[in-house]
Amino acid sequence: MVMLINPFTVFKGREDEFLRLWDQTGTIFRNSPGYINAKLCKALDEQPLKAAPYTHINVAEWESAALYRAALSDPEIRRLAPAYAEVCTFSPALYQIIRNQPAE
C-alpha cells in the first residue's frame, strides 16, 4: 500500500471551486483499480504555534504506486488537472508507511 499526500494552498475566495474539483476527482478515482480511500483535511485558522503552511491536505491510500499512476492517465483526470491550477497550488507525492502508532 502507498499513501498519496497532496498539500494544497487554495487561493482566497476559490474554496468552493476547489471542493467541486476535489469531489469530481474523487468520483473518478473511486472507480479506479487500486483506490482504497481518501480524506481531505482543512487547516484550522487557530494553530498552536504558527499558521499552517497549507490550507488543505489530501491523504489517500492506494494499493500500489503503479495503480495510482495508471489512474492518473484516465482522460477525465487529465481533463480536470488544469482546472486545479486556476484555484490552488499543489504538490502530490507518494509515501510508504514505515511506522504506525495505533491507540492503546
PyMOL CGO cylinders between C-alpha atoms (Angstrom):
from pymol import cmd
from pymol.cgo import CYLINDER

trace = [
    CYLINDER, 0.00, 0.00, 0.00, 1.09, 3.59, -0.66, 0.3, 1, 1, 1, 1, 1, 1,
    CYLINDER, 1.09, 3.59, -0.66, -0.12, 6.90, 0.70, 0.3, 1, 1, 1, 1, 1, 1,
    CYLINDER, -0.12, 6.90, 0.70, -0.68, 9.86, -1.57, 0.3, 1, 1, 1, 1, 1, 1,
    CYLINDER, -0.68, 9.86, -1.57, -0.16, 13.07, 0.38, 0.3, 1, 1, 1, 1, 1, 1,
    CYLINDER, -0.16, 13.07, 0.38, -1.09, 16.17, -1.54, 0.3, 1, 1, 1, 1, 1, 1,
    CYLINDER, -1.09, 16.17, -1.54, -0.87, 19.56, 0.21, 0.3, 1, 1, 1, 1, 1, 1,
    CYLINDER, -0.87, 19.56, 0.21, -2.87, 22.39, -1.36, 0.3, 1, 1, 1, 1, 1, 1,
    CYLINDER, -2.87, 22.39, -1.36, -2.90, 26.15, -0.92, 0.3, 1, 1, 1, 1, 1, 1,
    CYLINDER, -2.90, 26.15, -0.92, -6.32, 27.23, -2.12, 0.3, 1, 1, 1, 1, 1, 1,
    CYLINDER, -6.32, 27.23, -2.12, -6.46, 30.78, -3.44, 0.3, 1, 1, 1, 1, 1, 1,
    CYLINDER, -6.46, 30.78, -3.44, -8.58, 33.22, -1.47, 0.3, 1, 1, 1, 1, 1, 1,
    CYLINDER, -8.58, 33.22, -1.47, -12.23, 33.05, -2.49, 0.3, 1, 1, 1, 1, 1, 1,
    CYLINDER, -12.23, 33.05, -2.49, -11.77, 29.86, -4.54, 0.3, 1, 1, 1, 1, 1, 1,
    CYLINDER, -11.77, 29.86, -4.54, -12.55, 27.16, -1.96, 0.3, 1, 1, 1, 1, 1, 1,
    CYLINDER, -12.55, 27.16, -1.96, -15.98, 26.28, -3.40, 0.3, 1, 1, 1, 1, 1, 1,
    CYLINDER, -15.98, 26.28, -3.40, -14.44, 25.68, -6.84, 0.3, 1, 1, 1, 1, 1, 1,
    CYLINDER, -14.44, 25.68, -6.84, -11.62, 23.67, -5.27, 0.3, 1, 1, 1, 1, 1, 1,
    CYLINDER, -11.62, 23.67, -5.27, -14.07, 21.46, -3.37, 0.3, 1, 1, 1, 1, 1, 1,
    CYLINDER, -14.07, 21.46, -3.37, -16.10, 20.81, -6.53, 0.3, 1, 1, 1, 1, 1, 1,
    CYLINDER, -16.10, 20.81, -6.53, -12.92, 19.75, -8.34, 0.3, 1, 1, 1, 1, 1, 1,
    CYLINDER, -12.92, 19.75, -8.34, -11.84, 17.52, -5.45, 0.3, 1, 1, 1, 1, 1, 1,
    CYLINDER, -11.84, 17.52, -5.45, -15.26, 15.85, -5.42, 0.3, 1, 1, 1, 1, 1, 1,
    CYLINDER, -15.26, 15.85, -5.42, -15.19, 15.30, -9.19, 0.3, 1, 1, 1, 1, 1, 1,
    CYLINDER, -15.19, 15.30, -9.19, -11.69, 13.87, -8.99, 0.3, 1, 1, 1, 1, 1, 1,
    CYLINDER, -11.69, 13.87, -8.99, -12.74, 11.61, -6.12, 0.3, 1, 1, 1, 1, 1, 1,
    CYLINDER, -12.74, 11.61, -6.12, -15.64, 10.21, -8.12, 0.3, 1, 1, 1, 1, 1, 1,
    CYLINDER, -15.64, 10.21, -8.12, -13.24, 9.19, -10.87, 0.3, 1, 1, 1, 1, 1, 1,
    CYLINDER, -13.24, 9.19, -10.87, -10.62, 7.76, -8.51, 0.3, 1, 1, 1, 1, 1, 1,
    CYLINDER, -10.62, 7.76, -8.51, -13.20, 5.74, -6.54, 0.3, 1, 1, 1, 1, 1, 1,
    CYLINDER, -13.20, 5.74, -6.54, -13.87, 3.80, -9.74, 0.3, 1, 1, 1, 1, 1, 1,
    CYLINDER, -13.87, 3.80, -9.74, -10.17, 3.20, -10.41, 0.3, 1, 1, 1, 1, 1, 1,
    CYLINDER, -10.17, 3.20, -10.41, -8.46, -0.12, -9.67, 0.3, 1, 1, 1, 1, 1, 1,
    CYLINDER, -8.46, -0.12, -9.67, -6.30, 0.10, -6.57, 0.3, 1, 1, 1, 1, 1, 1,
    CYLINDER, -6.30, 0.10, -6.57, -8.10, 3.03, -4.91, 0.3, 1, 1, 1, 1, 1, 1,
    CYLINDER, -8.10, 3.03, -4.91, -8.75, 2.43, -1.20, 0.3, 1, 1, 1, 1, 1, 1,
    CYLINDER, -8.75, 2.43, -1.20, -9.88, 5.75, 0.29, 0.3, 1, 1, 1, 1, 1, 1,
    CYLINDER, -9.88, 5.75, 0.29, -9.15, 9.46, 0.57, 0.3, 1, 1, 1, 1, 1, 1,
    CYLINDER, -9.15, 9.46, 0.57, -9.57, 12.15, 3.19, 0.3, 1, 1, 1, 1, 1, 1,
    CYLINDER, -9.57, 12.15, 3.19, -9.45, 15.90, 2.67, 0.3, 1, 1, 1, 1, 1, 1,
    CYLINDER, -9.45, 15.90, 2.67, -8.33, 17.94, 5.67, 0.3, 1, 1, 1, 1, 1, 1,
    CYLINDER, -8.33, 17.94, 5.67, -8.65, 21.69, 6.11, 0.3, 1, 1, 1, 1, 1, 1,
    CYLINDER, -8.65, 21.69, 6.11, -6.25, 23.65, 8.34, 0.3, 1, 1, 1, 1, 1, 1,
    CYLINDER, -6.25, 23.65, 8.34, -7.74, 25.32, 11.35, 0.3, 1, 1, 1, 1, 1, 1,
    CYLINDER, -7.74, 25.32, 11.35, -7.47, 29.10, 11.49, 0.3, 1, 1, 1, 1, 1, 1,
    CYLINDER, -7.47, 29.10, 11.49, -6.08, 28.91, 15.02, 0.3, 1, 1, 1, 1, 1, 1,
    CYLINDER, -6.08, 28.91, 15.02, -2.86, 26.92, 15.25, 0.3, 1, 1, 1, 1, 1, 1,
    CYLINDER, -2.86, 26.92, 15.25, -0.89, 26.19, 18.44, 0.3, 1, 1, 1, 1, 1, 1,
    CYLINDER, -0.89, 26.19, 18.44, 2.45, 27.60, 17.21, 0.3, 1, 1, 1, 1, 1, 1,
    CYLINDER, 2.45, 27.60, 17.21, 2.26, 29.23, 13.79, 0.3, 1, 1, 1, 1, 1, 1,
    CYLINDER, 2.26, 29.23, 13.79, 0.00, 29.33, 10.75, 0.3, 1, 1, 1, 1, 1, 1,
    CYLINDER, 0.00, 29.33, 10.75, -0.39, 26.09, 8.82, 0.3, 1, 1, 1, 1, 1, 1,
    CYLINDER, -0.39, 26.09, 8.82, 1.77, 26.02, 5.66, 0.3, 1, 1, 1, 1, 1, 1,
    CYLINDER, 1.77, 26.02, 5.66, -1.15, 24.73, 3.52, 0.3, 1, 1, 1, 1, 1, 1,
    CYLINDER, -1.15, 24.73, 3.52, -4.89, 25.36, 3.54, 0.3, 1, 1, 1, 1, 1, 1,
    CYLINDER, -4.89, 25.36, 3.54, -5.86, 21.76, 2.72, 0.3, 1, 1, 1, 1, 1, 1,
    CYLINDER, -5.86, 21.76, 2.72, -4.21, 18.34, 2.65, 0.3, 1, 1, 1, 1, 1, 1,
    CYLINDER, -4.21, 18.34, 2.65, -5.45, 15.27, 0.80, 0.3, 1, 1, 1, 1, 1, 1,
    CYLINDER, -5.45, 15.27, 0.80, -4.38, 11.89, 2.19, 0.3, 1, 1, 1, 1, 1, 1,
    CYLINDER, -4.38, 11.89, 2.19, -5.30, 8.90, 0.04, 0.3, 1, 1, 1, 1, 1, 1,
    CYLINDER, -5.30, 8.90, 0.04, -4.49, 5.21, 0.21, 0.3, 1, 1, 1, 1, 1, 1,
    CYLINDER, -4.49, 5.21, 0.21, -3.76, 3.22, -2.94, 0.3, 1, 1, 1, 1, 1, 1,
    CYLINDER, -3.76, 3.22, -2.94, -2.90, -0.45, -3.32, 0.3, 1, 1, 1, 1, 1, 1,
    CYLINDER, -2.90, -0.45, -3.32, 0.27, 0.44, -5.24, 0.3, 1, 1, 1, 1, 1, 1,
    CYLINDER, 0.27, 0.44, -5.24, 2.15, 3.29, -6.86, 0.3, 1, 1, 1, 1, 1, 1,
    CYLINDER, 2.15, 3.29, -6.86, 1.62, 1.66, -10.26, 0.3, 1, 1, 1, 1, 1, 1,
    CYLINDER, 1.62, 1.66, -10.26, -2.17, 1.64, -9.86, 0.3, 1, 1, 1, 1, 1, 1,
    CYLINDER, -2.17, 1.64, -9.86, -2.16, 5.28, -8.77, 0.3, 1, 1, 1, 1, 1, 1,
    CYLINDER, -2.16, 5.28, -8.77, -0.05, 6.24, -11.79, 0.3, 1, 1, 1, 1, 1, 1,
    CYLINDER, -0.05, 6.24, -11.79, -2.44, 4.30, -14.03, 0.3, 1, 1, 1, 1, 1, 1,
    CYLINDER, -2.44, 4.30, -14.03, -5.40, 6.20, -12.57, 0.3, 1, 1, 1, 1, 1, 1,
    CYLINDER, -5.40, 6.20, -12.57, -3.70, 9.48, -13.46, 0.3, 1, 1, 1, 1, 1, 1,
    CYLINDER, -3.70, 9.48, -13.46, -3.84, 8.51, -17.13, 0.3, 1, 1, 1, 1, 1, 1,
    CYLINDER, -3.84, 8.51, -17.13, -7.66, 8.49, -17.10, 0.3, 1, 1, 1, 1, 1, 1,
    CYLINDER, -7.66, 8.49, -17.10, -8.84, 11.04, -19.69, 0.3, 1, 1, 1, 1, 1, 1,
    CYLINDER, -8.84, 11.04, -19.69, -11.24, 12.65, -17.19, 0.3, 1, 1, 1, 1, 1, 1,
    CYLINDER, -11.24, 12.65, -17.19, -8.43, 13.16, -14.67, 0.3, 1, 1, 1, 1, 1, 1,
    CYLINDER, -8.43, 13.16, -14.67, -6.31, 14.74, -17.41, 0.3, 1, 1, 1, 1, 1, 1,
    CYLINDER, -6.31, 14.74, -17.41, -9.25, 17.00, -18.32, 0.3, 1, 1, 1, 1, 1, 1,
    CYLINDER, -9.25, 17.00, -18.32, -9.69, 18.20, -14.71, 0.3, 1, 1, 1, 1, 1, 1,
    CYLINDER, -9.69, 18.20, -14.71, -5.99, 18.66, -13.91, 0.3, 1, 1, 1, 1, 1, 1,
    CYLINDER, -5.99, 18.66, -13.91, -5.53, 22.12, -15.49, 0.3, 1, 1, 1, 1, 1, 1,
    CYLINDER, -5.53, 22.12, -15.49, -8.52, 23.48, -13.56, 0.3, 1, 1, 1, 1, 1, 1,
    CYLINDER, -8.52, 23.48, -13.56, -6.67, 22.92, -10.27, 0.3, 1, 1, 1, 1, 1, 1,
    CYLINDER, -6.67, 22.92, -10.27, -4.01, 25.45, -11.30, 0.3, 1, 1, 1, 1, 1, 1,
    CYLINDER, -4.01, 25.45, -11.30, -6.77, 28.06, -11.50, 0.3, 1, 1, 1, 1, 1, 1,
    CYLINDER, -6.77, 28.06, -11.50, -7.82, 27.62, -7.86, 0.3, 1, 1, 1, 1, 1, 1,
    CYLINDER, -7.82, 27.62, -7.86, -4.77, 26.40, -5.92, 0.3, 1, 1, 1, 1, 1, 1,
    CYLINDER, -4.77, 26.40, -5.92, -1.17, 25.29, -5.77, 0.3, 1, 1, 1, 1, 1, 1,
    CYLINDER, -1.17, 25.29, -5.77, -0.49, 21.63, -5.03, 0.3, 1, 1, 1, 1, 1, 1,
    CYLINDER, -0.49, 21.63, -5.03, 2.37, 19.20, -4.58, 0.3, 1, 1, 1, 1, 1, 1,
    CYLINDER, 2.37, 19.20, -4.58, 1.38, 15.49, -4.63, 0.3, 1, 1, 1, 1, 1, 1,
    CYLINDER, 1.38, 15.49, -4.63, 3.82, 12.80, -3.57, 0.3, 1, 1, 1, 1, 1, 1,
    CYLINDER, 3.82, 12.80, -3.57, 3.63, 9.09, -2.76, 0.3, 1, 1, 1, 1, 1, 1,
    CYLINDER, 3.63, 9.09, -2.76, 4.82, 7.71, 0.57, 0.3, 1, 1, 1, 1, 1, 1,
    CYLINDER, 4.82, 7.71, 0.57, 5.01, 4.36, 2.27, 0.3, 1, 1, 1, 1, 1, 1,
    CYLINDER, 5.01, 4.36, 2.27, 4.07, 3.80, 5.90, 0.3, 1, 1, 1, 1, 1, 1,
    CYLINDER, 4.07, 3.80, 5.90, 7.14, 2.86, 7.94, 0.3, 1, 1, 1, 1, 1, 1,
    CYLINDER, 7.14, 2.86, 7.94, 5.70, 3.16, 11.46, 0.3, 1, 1, 1, 1, 1, 1,
    CYLINDER, 5.70, 3.16, 11.46, 2.19, 3.06, 12.88, 0.3, 1, 1, 1, 1, 1, 1,
    CYLINDER, 2.19, 3.06, 12.88, 1.09, 4.07, 16.39, 0.3, 1, 1, 1, 1, 1, 1,
    CYLINDER, 1.09, 4.07, 16.39, -2.49, 2.94, 17.00, 0.3, 1, 1, 1, 1, 1, 1,
    CYLINDER, -2.49, 2.94, 17.00, -4.35, 3.96, 20.15, 0.3, 1, 1, 1, 1, 1, 1,
    CYLINDER, -4.35, 3.96, 20.15, -3.95, 1.59, 23.05, 0.3, 1, 1, 1, 1, 1, 1,
]
cmd.load_cgo(trace, "trace")
